[in-house]
């Protein structure tokens, strides 16, 4: 009976998310209903709630735990990204990176291939998928059109630059590292980048293949004039381009210092964001020479924290509760029993959770929502099967962002489609070959590495 109720509630949740109901509200209501159903059916997993922990207290405790940890970290990231964008630092980084690419005078098809890894490296610094896509639509998109790339092809490639949620400033990375119980920089340097780097190359080649297939028989687009020097000079000076990279530089430097001199040099992601914001504010103050405006500009940082709280941190909070509801109604036990019935191999466990998170990300249109819902469950799952939790969390981390890239209801595809005046479904179709190919390669690499 519990399994039937679980299937019904999860199906209704999936249907609501697919039809773009408010994700946080849907997940919160679903979480409460899952817990109430577990209490009513008396499932073994709901024993803690039956034995004196009120439902409301369980929800509040989950909120408080998430908000004081990964929630504050993500909010600091949101504040820093907003401020870097406000002072023109993000635009300076993107425009100069794209200008450098244009100077190489590559053929249009090769340019498309080169943009993927370059854009992905920028994505490590500018961690908002929709934000980076809009910046690239303002800078890289016109460059590609000038070089003869078709609009839908250029738009597809731009969405592809956000396929991997990597880097120490990524919310997905922060959540994965916390679930694994290891420092963020360790997770990135020791695990994440080793898997992501070959995937960047592979997805670039696959995008070239995919767009060649879709563009066959289409009329060629004649190239037009290049970006002028005056257009480049319109953005902030070169030093501003360093600002989005500061948190990464600080955390890597802290990692090296810790390895050499000991743990007293460890720098958290949250601390690096606040320190980088301080440097960015000082640069902006010295550049403008207007102390009053500079002080007032700090409000952008707080507003950025508030905005990311509304859009992302609330997803973390309700997703934790949703995961608790799934556990209470026996979802994890049912899934693990199914895996055991097929042999309970390491490969099966990894593939099952990667496919689960990939499909959930497509359905929700959000890699964050999908990953935050299931990542808290992984340490217990890994312990049951005698696995290192990173072995499961790492491919799930990348699968979550890949699923978002082929979801026609994701924010990044909707934003790019609107700016390029193409269909989100067309972008999703073009992204399917490179993303699915990269997903398969990722699973193979993870299983046999």
C-alpha positions as CSV (number, residue, x, y, z in Angstrom):
1,X,0.0,0.0,0.0
2,X,2.8,2.4,0.9
3,X,4.5,1.8,-2.5
4,X,1.2,2.5,-4.3
5,X,0.7,5.8,-2.4
6,X,4.3,6.7,-3.1
7,X,3.9,6.1,-6.8
8,X,0.8,8.2,-6.9
9,X,2.3,11.2,-5.0
10,X,5.5,11.1,-6.9
11,X,3.6,11.0,-10.2
12,X,1.5,13.9,-9.2
13,X,4.6,15.8,-8.2
14,X,6.3,15.0,-11.5
15,X,3.1,16.1,-13.4
16,X,3.0,19.4,-11.5
17,X,6.6,20.2,-12.1
18,X,6.4,19.3,-15.8
19,X,3.5,21.7,-16.2
20,X,5.7,24.4,-14.6
21,X,3.9,24.8,-11.3
22,X,6.1,26.6,-8.7
23,X,8.8,24.0,-7.9
24,X,9.4,25.0,-4.3
25,X,5.7,25.0,-3.4
26,X,5.1,21.7,-5.2
27,X,8.0,19.9,-3.5
28,X,7.0,21.3,-0.1
29,X,3.4,20.2,-0.4
30,X,4.5,16.8,-1.7
31,X,7.0,16.4,1.2
32,X,4.3,17.1,3.8
33,X,1.9,14.7,2.1
34,X,4.6,12.0,1.9
35,X,5.2,12.3,5.6
36,X,1.5,12.4,6.5
37,X,1.0,9.3,4.4
38,X,3.9,7.6,6.1
39,X,2.4,8.3,9.5
40,X,-1.0,7.2,8.5
41,X,0.3,3.9,7.1
42,X,2.7,3.4,9.9
43,X,5.7,2.6,7.8
44,X,8.9,1.5,9.6
45,X,10.8,4.5,8.3
46,X,8.3,6.9,10.0
47,X,9.1,5.6,13.5
48,X,10.9,8.8,14.6
49,X,7.8,10.9,13.7
50,X,5.5,8.4,15.5
51,X,7.7,8.3,18.6
52,X,7.4,11.9,19.6
53,X,9.1,14.2,16.9
54,X,6.3,16.4,15.6
55,X,6.1,16.7,11.9
56,X,6.5,20.5,12.1
57,X,9.6,20.2,14.2
58,X,11.2,17.8,11.7
59,X,10.6,20.3,8.9
60,X,11.9,23.2,10.9
61,X,15.0,21.3,12.0
62,X,15.7,20.3,8.4
63,X,15.3,24.0,7.3
64,X,17.6,25.2,10.0
65,X,20.3,22.7,9.3
66,X,20.3,23.4,5.5
67,X,20.1,27.2,5.9
68,X,23.1,27.4,8.3
69,X,25.3,25.3,6.1
70,X,25.0,25.0,2.3
71,X,22.3,27.6,2.3
72,X,24.6,30.4,3.5
73,X,27.3,29.2,1.1
74,X,24.9,29.4,-1.9
75,X,23.6,32.8,-0.8
76,X,27.2,34.2,-0.7
77,X,27.8,32.9,-4.2
78,X,24.6,34.6,-5.4
79,X,25.6,37.9,-3.8
80,X,29.1,37.8,-5.3
81,X,27.9,36.8,-8.8
82,X,25.3,39.7,-8.7
83,X,27.9,42.2,-7.6
84,X,30.5,41.0,-10.3
85,X,27.7,41.5,-12.9
86,X,26.7,44.9,-11.5
87,X,30.2,46.4,-11.8
88,X,30.7,44.9,-15.3
89,X,33.3,42.3,-14.3
90,X,31.4,39.3,-15.7
91,X,30.9,41.1,-19.0
92,X,34.6,42.1,-19.1
93,X,35.6,38.4,-18.7
94,X,33.2,37.1,-21.3
95,X,33.8,39.7,-24.0
96,X,37.6,39.5,-23.7
97,X,37.5,35.7,-23.8
98,X,35.3,35.8,-26.9
99,X,37.5,38.5,-28.5
100,X,40.5,36.3,-28.0
101,X,38.7,33.4,-29.7
102,X,37.7,35.6,-32.6
103,X,41.3,36.7,-33.2
104,X,42.3,33.1,-33.8
105,X,40.4,33.4,-37.1
106,X,39.0,29.9,-36.8
107,X,36.5,28.5,-39.3
108,X,32.9,28.7,-38.0
109,X,32.6,25.0,-37.3
110,X,35.8,24.9,-35.4
111,X,34.8,28.0,-33.5
112,X,31.7,26.2,-32.4
113,X,33.8,23.3,-31.1
114,X,36.2,25.7,-29.3
115,X,33.4,27.7,-27.6
116,X,32.2,24.7,-25.5
117,X,35.3,24.2,-23.4
118,X,36.0,28.0,-23.2
119,X,32.5,28.7,-22.2
120,X,32.6,25.9,-19.6
121,X,35.7,27.4,-18.1
122,X,33.9,30.7,-17.8
123,X,31.0,28.9,-16.3
124,X,33.3,27.8,-13.5
125,X,33.5,31.5,-12.6
126,X,30.1,32.8,-13.7
127,X,28.1,30.1,-11.9
128,X,24.5,31.0,-13.0
129,X,23.6,28.9,-16.1
130,X,21.0,31.4,-17.3
131,X,23.2,34.3,-16.3
132,X,26.2,33.0,-18.4
133,X,23.9,32.2,-21.3
134,X,22.6,35.7,-21.4
135,X,26.1,37.1,-21.2
136,X,27.2,34.8,-24.1
137,X,24.1,35.8,-26.1
138,X,25.2,39.4,-25.7
139,X,28.9,38.7,-26.7
140,X,29.6,35.3,-28.2
141,X,26.3,35.1,-30.2
142,X,27.0,38.2,-32.3
143,X,30.5,37.0,-32.9
144,X,29.3,33.6,-34.2
145,X,26.7,35.2,-36.4
146,X,29.4,37.4,-37.9
147,X,31.4,34.4,-38.7
148,X,28.6,32.7,-40.5
149,X,27.1,30.4,-37.8
150,X,23.3,29.9,-38.1
151,X,21.3,31.5,-35.2
152,X,19.9,28.2,-33.9
153,X,23.3,26.5,-34.0
154,X,24.9,29.4,-32.1
155,X,22.1,29.3,-29.5
156,X,22.5,25.5,-29.1
157,X,26.2,25.8,-28.5
158,X,25.7,28.6,-25.9
159,X,23.3,26.4,-23.9
160,X,25.9,23.6,-24.2
161,X,28.5,25.7,-22.3
162,X,26.4,25.2,-19.1
163,X,26.2,21.4,-19.5
164,X,28.6,20.7,-16.5
165,X,27.9,22.2,-13.1
166,X,31.5,22.2,-11.9
167,X,34.0,24.4,-10.0
168,X,34.2,25.3,-6.3
169,X,31.7,28.2,-6.7
170,X,28.9,25.9,-8.1
171,X,25.9,25.3,-5.9
172,X,25.8,21.7,-7.2
173,X,29.5,21.2,-6.3
174,X,29.0,22.7,-2.9
175,X,26.0,20.4,-2.2
176,X,27.9,17.3,-3.5
177,X,31.0,18.1,-1.4
178,X,28.9,18.6,1.7
179,X,27.0,15.3,1.1
180,X,30.3,13.5,0.6
181,X,31.7,15.1,3.8
182,X,34.9,16.4,2.1
183,X,36.2,20.0,1.4
184,X,34.9,21.6,-1.7
185,X,38.4,22.1,-3.2
186,X,39.3,18.5,-2.6
187,X,36.1,17.4,-4.3
188,X,36.9,19.6,-7.3
189,X,40.6,19.0,-7.7
190,X,40.9,15.4,-6.8
191,X,37.6,14.1,-8.3
192,X,35.5,16.5,-10.3
193,X,38.0,17.9,-12.8
194,X,39.5,14.6,-13.7
195,X,36.1,13.4,-14.9
196,X,34.9,16.7,-16.4
197,X,37.9,17.5,-18.6
198,X,37.5,14.6,-21.0
199,X,33.8,15.2,-21.1
200,X,34.4,18.8,-22.1
201,X,36.3,17.7,-25.2
202,X,33.8,14.9,-26.0
203,X,30.8,17.2,-25.8
204,X,32.4,19.8,-28.0
205,X,33.0,17.2,-30.7
206,X,29.5,15.8,-30.3
207,X,28.0,19.3,-30.6
208,X,29.9,19.7,-33.9
209,X,28.4,16.4,-35.1
210,X,24.9,17.2,-33.9
211,X,24.8,20.6,-35.5
212,X,26.3,19.3,-38.7
213,X,23.4,16.7,-38.8
214,X,20.8,19.4,-38.2
215,X,22.3,22.0,-40.5
216,X,22.7,19.7,-43.5
217,X,20.9,21.1,-46.5
218,X,20.4,24.5,-44.9
219,X,21.4,27.7,-46.7
220,X,24.8,29.0,-45.7
221,X,24.9,32.2,-43.7
222,X,27.3,34.7,-45.1
223,X,29.8,36.1,-42.6
224,X,29.8,39.8,-41.8
225,X,32.2,42.3,-40.2
226,X,34.1,41.4,-37.0
227,X,33.8,43.0,-33.6
228,X,35.4,46.4,-33.6
229,X,37.9,47.6,-31.1
230,X,35.5,50.3,-30.0
231,X,33.0,47.6,-29.0
232,X,35.6,45.8,-26.9
233,X,36.7,49.1,-25.2
234,X,33.1,49.8,-24.2
235,X,33.4,47.2,-21.4
236,X,35.3,47.6,-18.2
237,X,39.2,47.4,-18.1
238,X,41.0,44.1,-18.2
239,X,41.5,44.0,-14.5
240,X,37.8,43.6,-14.0
241,X,37.9,40.3,-15.9
242,X,39.9,38.9,-13.0
243,X,37.1,39.5,-10.4
244,X,34.9,36.5,-11.3
245,X,37.9,34.3,-11.0
246,X,39.0,35.5,-7.6
247,X,37.1,33.0,-5.5
248,X,38.6,30.1,-7.4
249,X,42.1,31.6,-7.2
250,X,41.6,32.1,-3.4
251,X,40.3,28.6,-2.8
252,X,43.0,26.9,-4.9
253,X,45.7,29.0,-3.1
254,X,44.2,28.0,0.2
255,X,44.2,24.3,-0.9
256,X,47.9,24.5,-1.8
257,X,48.8,26.4,1.4
258,X,46.9,23.8,3.5
259,X,48.8,20.9,1.8
260,X,52.1,22.6,2.4
261,X,51.7,24.3,5.8
262,X,48.7,22.7,7.4
263,X,45.0,23.2,8.0
264,X,45.3,26.7,9.5
265,X,45.2,28.0,5.9
266,X,41.9,26.3,5.0
267,X,39.5,28.8,3.3
268,X,35.8,27.9,3.0
269,X,33.7,28.7,-0.1
270,X,31.6,31.2,1.9
271,X,34.7,33.0,3.2
272,X,36.3,33.2,-0.2
273,X,33.1,34.7,-1.6
274,X,33.0,37.4,1.0
275,X,36.7,38.2,0.6
276,X,36.3,38.3,-3.2
277,X,33.4,40.7,-2.8
278,X,35.6,42.9,-0.6
279,X,38.2,43.0,-3.3
280,X,35.6,43.7,-6.0
281,X,34.1,46.5,-4.0
282,X,37.5,48.1,-3.4
283,X,38.3,48.0,-7.1
284,X,35.0,49.5,-7.9
285,X,35.4,52.2,-5.3
286,X,38.9,53.2,-6.5
287,X,37.7,53.1,-10.2
288,X,34.7,55.3,-9.7
289,X,36.1,57.6,-7.1
290,X,32.6,58.0,-5.6
291,X,32.5,56.7,-2.1
292,X,28.8,57.3,-1.6
293,X,27.8,55.3,-4.8
294,X,30.3,52.6,-3.9
295,X,28.8,52.2,-0.4
296,X,25.3,52.2,-1.9
297,X,26.4,49.5,-4.4
298,X,26.9,47.0,-1.6
299,X,23.1,46.7,-1.6
300,X,23.5,44.7,-4.9
301,X,25.4,42.0,-2.9
302,X,22.6,41.8,-0.3
303,X,20.0,41.7,-3.1
304,X,21.9,39.0,-4.8
305,X,21.9,37.0,-1.7
306,X,18.2,37.5,-1.3
307,X,17.5,36.6,-4.9
308,X,19.5,33.4,-4.7
309,X,17.7,32.6,-1.5
310,X,14.4,32.8,-3.3
311,X,15.4,30.9,-6.3
312,X,17.9,28.3,-5.1
313,X,18.3,28.1,-1.3
314,X,14.5,27.6,-0.9
315,X,14.9,24.7,-3.3
316,X,17.6,23.3,-1.1
317,X,15.4,23.6,2.0
318,X,12.2,22.0,0.5
319,X,14.3,19.4,-1.3
320,X,15.8,18.2,2.0
321,X,12.2,17.9,3.4
322,X,11.1,16.2,0.2
323,X,13.9,13.7,0.5
324,X,12.9,13.1,4.2
325,X,9.3,12.4,2.9
326,X,10.6,9.9,0.3
327,X,12.5,8.1,3.0
328,X,9.6,8.1,5.4
329,X,7.3,6.4,2.8
330,X,9.9,3.8,1.9
331,X,11.2,5.1,-1.5
332,X,14.8,4.4,-0.8
333,X,14.2,1.0,0.6
334,X,12.1,0.1,-2.4
335,X,14.7,1.3,-4.8
336,X,17.5,-0.4,-2.9
337,X,15.6,-3.7,-2.8
338,X,15.1,-3.5,-6.6
339,X,18.8,-2.9,-7.0
340,X,19.5,-5.9,-4.8
341,X,17.2,-8.1,-6.8
342,X,19.3,-7.3,-9.9
343,X,22.6,-8.2,-8.2
344,X,23.4,-5.1,-6.2
345,X,26.6,-4.4,-8.2
346,X,28.5,-1.1,-7.9
347,X,27.8,-0.5,-11.6
348,X,24.0,-0.9,-11.1
349,X,23.9,1.4,-8.2
350,X,25.8,4.2,-10.0
351,X,23.8,3.8,-13.2
352,X,20.4,3.7,-11.4
353,X,21.1,7.0,-9.5
354,X,22.6,8.7,-12.5
355,X,19.6,7.9,-14.7
356,X,17.3,8.9,-11.9
357,X,18.9,12.3,-11.4
358,X,19.2,12.9,-15.1
359,X,15.5,12.2,-15.8
360,X,14.4,14.2,-12.7
361,X,16.5,17.2,-13.9
362,X,14.8,17.1,-17.3
363,X,11.4,16.9,-15.7
364,X,11.9,19.7,-13.2
365,X,13.9,21.9,-15.6
366,X,16.4,22.4,-12.8
367,X,19.6,20.5,-12.1
368,X,19.6,22.1,-8.6
369,X,16.1,20.9,-7.7
370,X,16.8,17.4,-8.8
371,X,20.2,17.1,-7.2
372,X,19.2,18.7,-3.9
373,X,16.3,16.3,-3.6
374,X,18.4,13.2,-3.8
375,X,22.0,14.0,-2.8
376,X,21.3,13.9,1.0
377,X,20.3,10.2,0.6
378,X,23.5,9.1,-1.1
379,X,25.8,8.7,1.9
380,X,23.5,6.1,3.5
381,X,23.0,4.4,0.2
382,X,26.8,4.2,-0.4
383,X,27.3,2.8,3.1
384,X,24.8,0.0,2.5
385,X,26.7,-1.1,-0.6
386,X,30.2,-0.5,0.8
387,X,30.9,2.3,-1.7
388,X,32.6,5.6,-1.5
389,X,29.8,8.2,-1.7
390,X,31.8,10.3,-4.1
391,X,31.6,7.4,-6.6
392,X,27.8,8.0,-6.8
393,X,27.6,11.8,-6.1
394,X,30.1,12.9,-8.7
395,X,28.3,11.4,-11.8
396,X,25.0,12.5,-10.2
397,X,26.4,16.1,-9.9
398,X,27.2,16.2,-13.6
399,X,24.1,14.3,-14.7
400,X,21.9,16.9,-12.9
401,X,23.4,19.8,-15.0
402,X,23.3,17.7,-18.2
403,X,19.6,17.0,-17.7
404,X,18.9,20.7,-17.4
405,X,20.6,21.3,-20.8
406,X,18.1,19.1,-22.6
407,X,15.0,20.2,-20.7
408,X,12.8,22.6,-22.8
409,X,11.4,24.0,-19.6
410,X,14.7,24.9,-18.0
411,X,15.5,28.6,-17.5
412,X,18.7,28.5,-19.6
413,X,16.9,27.1,-22.7
414,X,13.9,29.4,-22.3
415,X,16.2,32.5,-22.0
416,X,18.4,31.6,-24.9
417,X,15.5,30.6,-27.1
418,X,13.7,33.8,-26.4
419,X,16.8,35.9,-27.3
420,X,17.6,33.9,-30.4
421,X,13.9,33.7,-31.5
422,X,14.0,29.9,-31.8
423,X,12.0,27.1,-30.1
424,X,13.2,25.7,-26.8
425,X,12.2,22.3,-28.1
426,X,14.5,22.8,-31.1
427,X,17.4,23.6,-28.8
428,X,16.6,20.6,-26.6
429,X,16.6,18.3,-29.7
430,X,20.0,19.7,-30.9
431,X,21.4,19.2,-27.4
432,X,20.2,15.6,-27.1
433,X,22.9,13.9,-29.1
434,X,25.9,15.6,-27.4
435,X,24.4,15.4,-23.9
436,X,23.3,11.8,-24.1
437,X,26.7,10.9,-25.7
438,X,28.5,12.7,-22.8
439,X,26.3,11.0,-20.2
440,X,27.1,7.6,-21.6
441,X,30.8,8.4,-21.7
442,X,30.7,9.7,-18.2
443,X,29.1,6.5,-16.9
444,X,31.8,4.4,-18.7
445,X,34.6,6.5,-17.3
446,X,33.2,6.4,-13.8
447,X,32.7,2.7,-13.8
448,X,36.1,1.8,-15.3
449,X,38.3,4.6,-14.1
